[in-house]
Amino acid sequence: MAKDVSVAELVSAALANAARQLTSNPQFAAAQMREVLKLQPENLEAAIVLAKALRAQGRFHQAIEVLKPLAKADSADARVLLELGGSLGLTGDSGRAGACYLRVLRTQPELVKVWLVYGHALKALGRQEPALAAYREAIQRQPACGEAWWSIANLKTVRFSADDIAAMRAQLDSPELAPQDRVHFEFALAKALEDAGDHAEAFVHYERANALHRKSHPYDHARTRDFLARVKANSTPALVARHEGSGAQARDPIFIVGMLRSGSTLVEQILASHSAVEGTSELHHLAQIAHGLGSWEMQDDNPSYPEVLGELSAESLTALGEEYLSRAAQHRRLGRARFIDKMPNNFLHVGLIHLILPNAKIIDVRRDLRACGWSCFSQHFAGGLPYLYSLEDIRRYYDDYAGLMAHYDRVLPGRVHRVHYEELIADPERRIRELLDHCGLPFEPGCLDFHRNTRAVHTPSSEQVRQPISTEGLERWRRFEPWLAALTDEAQAGRQAL
């Protein structure tokens, strides 16, 4: 009996310790849970924490393999199904993710958050009406759920009724509304008013939404500027020449980089409509590899990134390229020769991409500052992206991005293919042929009919890329031009001077 108590105490302590380490040290948490499962193979809590730790490392397929046996029974624990659904969604398998959420809702329909993630899975699959119904169900069960209202607005093609607008105003008048719900409601009401043609009041609510967000996500432009200066200083022709021929030689990856809301999802959808290319998602693996190389802040006693790039051997660069390919493999389900990683902020790591994956293709999608900036300001992003919550910060970040890409153009001439969104809209066939040529792909008519592609799309543009190319969105920013001085005039002149 004493031995059993000792094991129980050991397991309890390990579970508590692993839960604390999930964010800061997921590798340690995973190792602890594997040890617990050796002692108690049936310990459900340990399996769930292990899956969470694997997911935190980006090892989604391993997390799925841990959870799949536990999800087979009709009476499977809801926590297992939700964790499994989350991991499946991160591999792009929105269909099976949605099935997991639906299983939970059949027995626990009161779970508002599950209606939301179920709606998100349906939206990614292009099933707009069922997604809308799921969001409406969440609202019916919890009218103050701001995320559900914003999720409807984020469908882009849905218009709110006068009753909806009145309901949102009533929620915003309530002093009891939670701060994060208030952000969601401000964005959703702004979108409703914009669609209704009341651009002045819509701007007021967009501005309020961003101001609320900015309080909890302050932006330090000097920090970004200093990091990019270090990237430029360490991305040199000498470094490139020294490592010529190094890195993993696979030609599989196509990186699409740029500002958010630049049209990158459209370019991804075009390429993913080619028979040789699979669209995956916005993958975090390259940034995780960069973080693993060293601190992004200058360190006296520890490795710093990007300075450490100059110290890596040819063998290390090859190993890093292979590590990226291994991590990305879990997102590739179609067996196609090429795949797309559409993480916009990978523009920070073009130098790293070149060193570890010299045959990968890199596409920079560029959109007019005013159009791109306004689209960013009026879009509520799920993650914390501090530079998006003021027009001035958006302009600074855009200029920083454009300046870094200009540096790469000088150091790696011809390495990055630039797609200007406005030119793509104006002359799609010509620009698509140029894009395919850069990627070494033969032209296929399906790339012009990209809107017929039924693949899951997880970005805010998911509904728009299921429509034929249109000029409708090109001038949206002009409706708000009186309030966009930060994105015009002097700012525009500065951008053109880069």
VOTIDO-371993 format. One record per residue (C-alpha): residue number from 1; chain; x, z, y. Coordinates in nm, 3 decimals, decimal comma. Layout:
residues N
NUM|A|X|Z|Y
...
This chain:
residues 498
1|A|0,000|0,000|0,000
2|A|0,284|0,087|0,238
3|A|0,431|-0,258|0,182
4|A|0,099|-0,425|0,264
5|A|0,071|-0,227|0,586
6|A|0,427|-0,323|0,678
7|A|0,353|-0,693|0,627
8|A|0,033|-0,665|0,827
9|A|0,216|-0,500|1,114
10|A|0,492|-0,761|1,098
11|A|0,240|-1,045|1,107
12|A|0,047|-0,888|1,393
13|A|0,363|-0,847|1,601
14|A|0,476|-1,203|1,524
15|A|0,138|-1,346|1,626
16|A|0,141|-1,156|1,955
17|A|0,501|-1,260|2,027
18|A|0,436|-1,626|1,943
19|A|0,127|-1,636|2,165
20|A|0,339|-1,512|2,456
21|A|0,607|-1,775|2,385
22|A|0,374|-2,074|2,349
23|A|0,446|-2,212|2,694
24|A|0,800|-2,097|2,760
25|A|0,947|-2,144|2,412
26|A|0,714|-2,334|2,179
27|A|0,996|-2,405|1,931
28|A|1,045|-2,031|1,880
29|A|0,668|-1,978|1,847
30|A|0,646|-2,251|1,583
31|A|0,934|-2,105|1,384
32|A|0,774|-1,761|1,388
33|A|0,442|-1,896|1,267
34|A|0,605|-2,085|0,982
35|A|0,756|-1,756|0,868
36|A|0,418|-1,585|0,891
37|A|0,257|-1,860|0,683
38|A|0,520|-1,806|0,413
39|A|0,400|-1,446|0,390
40|A|0,031|-1,524|0,436
41|A|-0,044|-1,892|0,362
42|A|-0,415|-1,842|0,437
43|A|-0,363|-1,686|0,780
44|A|-0,590|-1,899|1,001
45|A|-0,467|-1,748|1,327
46|A|-0,106|-1,832|1,242
47|A|-0,198|-2,192|1,157
48|A|-0,380|-2,234|1,488
49|A|-0,090|-2,088|1,688
50|A|0,153|-2,311|1,495
51|A|-0,058|-2,616|1,582
52|A|-0,063|-2,512|1,948
53|A|0,315|-2,470|1,947
54|A|0,367|-2,812|1,790
55|A|0,128|-2,966|2,041
56|A|0,322|-2,802|2,327
57|A|0,635|-2,980|2,196
58|A|0,455|-3,315|2,187
59|A|0,455|-3,315|1,806
60|A|0,090|-3,406|1,778
61|A|0,099|-3,558|1,430
62|A|0,259|-3,243|1,289
63|A|-0,011|-3,034|1,455
64|A|-0,276|-3,260|1,302
65|A|-0,125|-3,221|0,955
66|A|-0,138|-2,841|0,991
67|A|-0,504|-2,848|1,095
68|A|-0,652|-3,123|0,875
69|A|-0,681|-2,913|0,555
70|A|-0,850|-2,636|0,753
71|A|-1,106|-2,876|0,903
72|A|-1,234|-3,024|0,577
73|A|-1,497|-2,760|0,498
74|A|-1,840|-2,789|0,655
75|A|-1,795|-2,431|0,776
76|A|-1,457|-2,500|0,943
77|A|-1,371|-2,263|1,226
78|A|-1,460|-2,405|1,569
79|A|-1,112|-2,319|1,697
80|A|-0,960|-2,543|1,431
81|A|-1,191|-2,831|1,516
82|A|-1,124|-2,799|1,889
83|A|-0,747|-2,783|1,844
84|A|-0,760|-3,076|1,602
85|A|-0,974|-3,275|1,844
86|A|-0,728|-3,209|2,125
87|A|-0,430|-3,324|1,918
88|A|-0,614|-3,635|1,795
89|A|-0,705|-3,723|2,152
90|A|-0,342|-3,696|2,258
91|A|-0,246|-3,954|1,994
92|A|-0,514|-4,189|2,133
93|A|-0,758|-4,132|1,847
94|A|-1,059|-4,059|2,066
95|A|-1,304|-4,153|1,793
96|A|-1,196|-3,882|1,551
97|A|-1,145|-3,638|1,839
98|A|-1,505|-3,690|1,946
99|A|-1,620|-3,637|1,587
100|A|-1,447|-3,297|1,586
101|A|-1,619|-3,194|1,907
102|A|-1,956|-3,311|1,781
103|A|-1,917|-3,095|1,470
104|A|-1,869|-2,792|1,694
105|A|-2,168|-2,879|1,911
106|A|-2,400|-2,909|1,612
107|A|-2,359|-2,538|1,545
108|A|-2,269|-2,411|1,895
109|A|-2,448|-2,633|2,149
110|A|-2,415|-2,363|2,415
111|A|-2,041|-2,437|2,459
112|A|-2,036|-2,618|2,791
113|A|-1,662|-2,695|2,783
114|A|-1,706|-2,872|2,450
115|A|-1,977|-3,097|2,596
116|A|-1,720|-3,191|2,860
117|A|-1,438|-3,281|2,621
118|A|-1,688|-3,466|2,401
119|A|-1,793|-3,665|2,707
120|A|-1,429|-3,739|2,789
121|A|-1,371|-3,875|2,438
122|A|-1,677|-4,099|2,466
123|A|-1,567|-4,220|2,809
124|A|-1,223|-4,315|2,673
125|A|-1,399|-4,526|2,409
126|A|-1,606|-4,707|2,674
127|A|-1,931|-4,543|2,559
128|A|-2,051|-4,468|2,910
129|A|-2,417|-4,386|2,843
130|A|-2,346|-4,125|2,571
131|A|-2,065|-3,985|2,790
132|A|-2,307|-3,952|3,081
133|A|-2,559|-3,780|2,852
134|A|-2,292|-3,530|2,742
135|A|-2,203|-3,448|3,102
136|A|-2,570|-3,410|3,191
137|A|-2,613|-3,173|2,897
138|A|-2,329|-2,960|3,034
139|A|-2,497|-2,951|3,375
140|A|-2,833|-2,857|3,226
141|A|-2,670|-2,563|3,049
142|A|-2,453|-2,463|3,346
143|A|-2,559|-2,615|3,680
144|A|-2,256|-2,467|3,858
145|A|-2,011|-2,648|3,628
146|A|-1,830|-2,855|3,887
147|A|-1,620|-3,038|3,630
148|A|-1,933|-3,191|3,478
149|A|-2,047|-3,324|3,816
150|A|-1,703|-3,467|3,890
151|A|-1,687|-3,620|3,542
152|A|-2,003|-3,817|3,626
153|A|-1,852|-3,927|3,958
154|A|-1,534|-4,025|3,772
155|A|-1,729|-4,272|3,560
156|A|-1,698|-4,484|3,878
157|A|-1,995|-4,711|3,802
158|A|-2,261|-4,435|3,800
159|A|-2,450|-4,359|4,122
160|A|-2,590|-4,015|4,201
161|A|-2,955|-3,979|4,303
162|A|-3,082|-3,802|4,614
163|A|-3,178|-3,508|4,391
164|A|-2,823|-3,495|4,256
165|A|-2,681|-3,487|4,607
166|A|-2,919|-3,207|4,704
167|A|-2,820|-3,009|4,394
168|A|-2,449|-3,046|4,475
169|A|-2,505|-2,937|4,835
170|A|-2,692|-2,629|4,711
171|A|-2,404|-2,534|4,482
172|A|-2,152|-2,572|4,764
173|A|-2,367|-2,343|4,981
174|A|-2,339|-2,066|4,721
175|A|-2,074|-1,801|4,797
176|A|-2,063|-1,727|4,424
177|A|-1,922|-2,069|4,334
178|A|-1,582|-2,039|4,163
179|A|-1,290|-2,191|4,359
180|A|-1,207|-2,457|4,098
181|A|-1,573|-2,552|4,064
182|A|-1,585|-2,587|4,443
183|A|-1,300|-2,839|4,430
184|A|-1,488|-3,041|4,169
185|A|-1,812|-3,033|4,369
186|A|-1,639|-3,139|4,691
187|A|-1,486|-3,443|4,518
188|A|-1,812|-3,532|4,343
189|A|-2,023|-3,501|4,658
190|A|-1,767|-3,706|4,852
191|A|-1,794|-3,986|4,593
192|A|-2,174|-3,971|4,608
193|A|-2,173|-3,997|4,987
194|A|-1,920|-4,281|4,981
195|A|-2,142|-4,475|4,741
196|A|-2,435|-4,405|4,973
197|A|-2,244|-4,555|5,267
198|A|-2,191|-4,230|5,461
199|A|-1,817|-4,266|5,496
200|A|-1,771|-4,014|5,776
201|A|-1,923|-3,726|5,581
202|A|-1,762|-3,848|5,259
203|A|-1,421|-3,817|5,425
204|A|-1,503|-3,461|5,534
205|A|-1,567|-3,362|5,173
206|A|-1,263|-3,548|5,038
207|A|-1,053|-3,365|5,295
208|A|-1,206|-3,028|5,204
209|A|-1,145|-3,091|4,833
210|A|-0,780|-3,173|4,890
211|A|-0,730|-2,879|5,127
212|A|-0,865|-2,642|4,862
213|A|-0,637|-2,793|4,600
214|A|-0,337|-2,776|4,831
215|A|-0,373|-2,396|4,864
216|A|-0,289|-2,350|4,497
217|A|-0,052|-2,650|4,468
218|A|0,184|-2,647|4,769
219|A|0,419|-2,944|4,795
220|A|0,788|-2,917|4,885
221|A|0,890|-3,263|5,001
222|A|1,249|-3,153|5,063
223|A|1,281|-3,068|4,696
224|A|1,162|-3,415|4,592
225|A|1,388|-3,582|4,849
226|A|1,693|-3,387|4,731
227|A|1,625|-3,463|4,364
228|A|1,589|-3,835|4,432
229|A|1,910|-3,833|4,635
230|A|2,087|-3,688|4,330
231|A|1,928|-3,951|4,105
232|A|2,060|-4,226|4,331
233|A|2,405|-4,067|4,352
234|A|2,426|-4,051|3,973
235|A|2,274|-4,392|3,895
236|A|2,571|-4,612|3,977
237|A|2,706|-4,951|3,868
238|A|3,007|-4,768|3,727
239|A|2,788|-4,553|3,500
240|A|2,596|-4,859|3,385
241|A|2,916|-5,052|3,311
242|A|3,072|-4,759|3,124
243|A|2,777|-4,740|2,882
244|A|2,723|-5,112|2,832
245|A|2,606|-5,164|2,472
246|A|2,512|-4,801|2,416
247|A|2,169|-4,662|2,337
248|A|1,909|-4,738|2,071
249|A|1,874|-5,116|2,051
250|A|1,502|-5,135|1,965
251|A|1,293|-5,372|2,177
252|A|0,964|-5,194|2,108
253|A|0,892|-5,002|2,432
254|A|0,737|-5,143|2,747
255|A|0,739|-4,887|3,028
256|A|0,486|-4,926|3,311
257|A|0,585|-4,715|3,611
258|A|0,480|-4,671|3,972
259|A|0,252|-4,466|4,192
260|A|-0,072|-4,332|4,055
261|A|-0,373|-4,555|4,135
262|A|-0,144|-4,856|4,176
263|A|-0,320|-5,079|3,923
264|A|-0,100|-4,977|3,631
265|A|-0,399|-4,930|3,397
266|A|-0,501|-5,290|3,464
267|A|-0,151|-5,413|3,376
268|A|-0,154|-5,196|3,064
269|A|-0,492|-5,337|2,959
270|A|-0,366|-5,694|3,008
271|A|-0,056|-5,635|2,796
272|A|-0,250|-5,438|2,532
273|A|-0,476|-5,741|2,489
274|A|-0,178|-5,930|2,344
275|A|-0,165|-5,942|1,964
276|A|0,193|-5,809|1,960
277|A|0,140|-5,511|2,193
278|A|-0,027|-5,174|2,150
279|A|-0,137|-4,963|2,444
280|A|-0,076|-4,596|2,376
281|A|-0,117|-4,361|2,671
282|A|0,070|-4,187|2,950
283|A|0,335|-4,031|2,728
284|A|0,527|-3,721|2,833
285|A|0,816|-3,771|2,592
286|A|1,067|-3,926|2,833
287|A|1,026|-3,643|3,085
288|A|1,056|-3,389|2,802
289|A|1,383|-3,549|2,693
290|A|1,507|-3,540|3,052
291|A|1,412|-3,172|3,081
292|A|1,599|-3,106|2,757
293|A|1,919|-3,246|2,907
294|A|1,938|-2,986|3,182
295|A|1,775|-2,828|3,483
296|A|1,639|-3,064|3,746
297|A|1,775|-2,819|4,002
298|A|2,150|-2,813|4,064
299|A|2,315|-2,551|3,845
300|A|2,670|-2,421|3,877
301|A|2,703|-2,284|3,525
302|A|2,454|-2,494|3,325
303|A|2,394|-2,867|3,276
304|A|2,189|-3,034|3,548
305|A|1,988|-3,354|3,527
306|A|2,068|-3,629|3,624
307|A|2,434|-3,525|3,664
308|A|2,464|-3,474|3,289
309|A|2,409|-3,847|3,227
310|A|2,768|-3,913|3,325
311|A|2,891|-3,676|3,052
312|A|2,696|-3,816|2,756
313|A|2,871|-4,007|2,480
314|A|2,753|-4,340|2,340
315|A|2,642|-4,155|2,027
316|A|2,436|-3,910|2,233
317|A|2,265|-4,191|2,424
318|A|2,174|-4,365|2,098
319|A|2,041|-4,038|1,956
320|A|1,826|-3,981|2,265
321|A|1,681|-4,330|2,238
322|A|1,601|-4,274|1,872
323|A|1,444|-3,938|1,958
324|A|1,214|-4,105|2,211
325|A|1,114|-4,373|1,959
326|A|1,044|-4,107|1,696
327|A|0,823|-3,907|1,931
328|A|0,639|-4,216|2,050
329|A|0,575|-4,333|1,692
330|A|0,293|-4,081|1,650
331|A|0,091|-4,271|1,912
332|A|0,132|-4,609|1,741
333|A|-0,158|-4,674|1,505
334|A|-0,191|-5,055|1,500
335|A|0,140|-5,160|1,348
336|A|0,224|-5,394|1,637
337|A|0,581|-5,485|1,729
338|A|0,566|-5,355|2,086
339|A|0,401|-5,058|2,256
340|A|0,333|-4,943|2,611
341|A|0,423|-4,609|2,768
342|A|0,226|-4,595|3,092
343|A|0,349|-4,269|3,241
344|A|0,370|-4,355|3,616
345|A|0,634|-4,094|3,704
346|A|0,879|-4,246|3,458
347|A|1,001|-4,435|3,766
348|A|1,214|-4,122|3,816
349|A|1,396|-4,203|3,492
350|A|1,464|-4,577|3,507
351|A|1,835|-4,500|3,482
352|A|1,779|-4,286|3,173
353|A|1,561|-4,556|3,016
354|A|1,833|-4,813|3,070
355|A|2,101|-4,594|2,912
356|A|1,910|-4,483|2,602
357|A|1,683|-4,788|2,549
358|A|1,871|-5,084|2,700
359|A|1,632|-5,344|2,552
360|A|1,310|-5,177|2,665
361|A|1,111|-5,360|2,931
362|A|1,025|-5,188|3,260
363|A|0,731|-5,293|3,477
364|A|0,686|-5,150|3,828
365|A|0,328|-5,190|3,953
366|A|0,320|-5,186|4,334
367|A|0,009|-5,159|4,548
368|A|-0,035|-5,158|4,926
369|A|0,035|-4,809|5,063
370|A|-0,302|-4,782|5,235
371|A|-0,504|-4,884|4,931
372|A|-0,293|-4,682|4,690
373|A|-0,273|-4,378|4,915
374|A|-0,645|-4,362|4,982
375|A|-0,724|-4,408|4,613
376|A|-0,494|-4,114|4,532
377|A|-0,646|-3,892|4,803
378|A|-1,000|-3,960|4,684
379|A|-0,927|-3,909|4,313
380|A|-0,940|-3,565|4,155
381|A|-0,662|-3,550|3,897
382|A|-0,680|-3,295|3,617
383|A|-0,317|-3,184|3,642
384|A|-0,136|-3,026|3,930
385|A|0,015|-3,305|4,140
386|A|0,097|-3,136|4,470
387|A|0,202|-3,450|4,662
388|A|-0,152|-3,593|4,637
389|A|-0,334|-3,336|4,849
390|A|-0,245|-3,458|5,198
391|A|-0,220|-3,811|5,332
392|A|0,114|-3,731|5,492
393|A|0,260|-3,610|5,162
394|A|0,126|-3,917|4,981
395|A|0,301|-4,140|5,234
396|A|0,628|-3,946|5,194
397|A|0,610|-3,965|4,817
398|A|0,528|-4,337|4,826
399|A|0,827|-4,401|5,050
400|A|1,049|-4,192|4,821
401|A|0,926|-4,389|4,519
402|A|0,978|-4,727|4,687
403|A|1,324|-4,623|4,804
404|A|1,429|-4,519|4,454
405|A|1,301|-4,845|4,305
406|A|1,496|-5,038|4,570
407|A|1,806|-4,847|4,459
408|A|1,747|-4,945|4,097
409|A|1,701|-5,307|4,206
410|A|2,053|-5,295|4,350
411|A|2,214|-5,109|4,060
412|A|2,025|-5,287|3,781
413|A|1,933|-5,626|3,928
414|A|1,656|-5,798|3,733
415|A|1,603|-5,497|3,506
416|A|1,265|-5,404|3,656
417|A|0,982|-5,658|3,683
418|A|0,759|-5,589|3,981
419|A|0,389|-5,667|3,971
420|A|0,216|-5,658|4,308
421|A|-0,143|-5,558|4,246
422|A|-0,285|-5,773|4,527
423|A|-0,101|-6,081|4,396
424|A|-0,228|-6,014|4,045
425|A|-0,586|-6,002|4,170
426|A|-0,543|-6,318|4,380
427|A|-0,377|-6,533|4,110
428|A|-0,420|-6,359|3,773
429|A|-0,313|-6,636|3,536
430|A|0,014|-6,706|3,717
431|A|0,105|-6,337|3,744
432|A|0,005|-6,263|3,385
433|A|0,223|-6,549|3,260
434|A|0,516|-6,411|3,463
435|A|0,453|-6,065|3,319
436|A|0,446|-6,193|2,962
437|A|0,760|-6,400|3,020
438|A|0,945|-6,091|3,136
439|A|0,837|-5,907|2,822
440|A|0,944|-6,198|2,601
441|A|0,588|-6,258|2,487
442|A|0,412|-6,593|2,446
443|A|0,099|-6,645|2,654
444|A|-0,230|-6,560|2,484
445|A|-0,574|-6,630|2,638
446|A|-0,684|-6,281|2,535
447|A|-0,467|-6,140|2,813
448|A|-0,696|-6,310|3,066
449|A|-0,999|-6,166|2,888
450|A|-0,855|-5,813|2,889
451|A|-1,194|-5,665|2,986
452|A|-1,321|-5,747|2,637
453|A|-1,061|-5,519|2,479
454|A|-1,238|-5,220|2,320
455|A|-0,932|-4,991|2,297
456|A|-0,960|-4,634|2,419
457|A|-0,848|-4,587|2,781
458|A|-0,782|-4,235|2,906
459|A|-0,707|-4,283|3,277
460|A|-0,953|-4,268|3,570
461|A|-0,961|-4,650|3,572
462|A|-1,110|-4,667|3,220
463|A|-1,439|-4,820|3,333
464|A|-1,288|-5,054|3,591
465|A|-1,054|-5,224|3,342
466|A|-1,356|-5,307|3,127
467|A|-1,474|-5,539|3,405
468|A|-1,332|-5,885|3,489
469|A|-1,077|-5,902|3,771
470|A|-1,251|-5,855|4,104
471|A|-1,148|-5,830|4,468
472|A|-1,409|-5,558|4,525
473|A|-1,163|-5,268|4,531
474|A|-0,895|-5,432|4,747
475|A|-1,040|-5,329|5,081
476|A|-1,208|-4,999|4,988
477|A|-0,962|-4,812|5,207
478|A|-1,082|-5,001|5,515
479|A|-1,413|-4,808|5,509
480|A|-1,205|-4,499|5,589
481|A|-0,951|-4,662|5,820
482|A|-1,039|-4,443|6,124
483|A|-0,909|-4,138|5,934
484|A|-0,604|-4,293|5,767
485|A|-0,346|-4,301|6,045
486|A|-0,091|-4,136|5,813
487|A|-0,109|-4,440|5,584
488|A|-0,090|-4,706|5,857
489|A|0,099|-4,790|6,174
490|A|0,432|-4,602|6,172
491|A|0,403|-4,519|5,804
492|A|0,342|-4,883|5,713
493|A|0,635|-4,994|5,928
494|A|0,859|-4,742|5,750
495|A|0,753|-4,874|5,413
496|A|0,825|-5,235|5,507
497|A|1,171|-5,139|5,626
498|A|1,274|-5,015|5,280
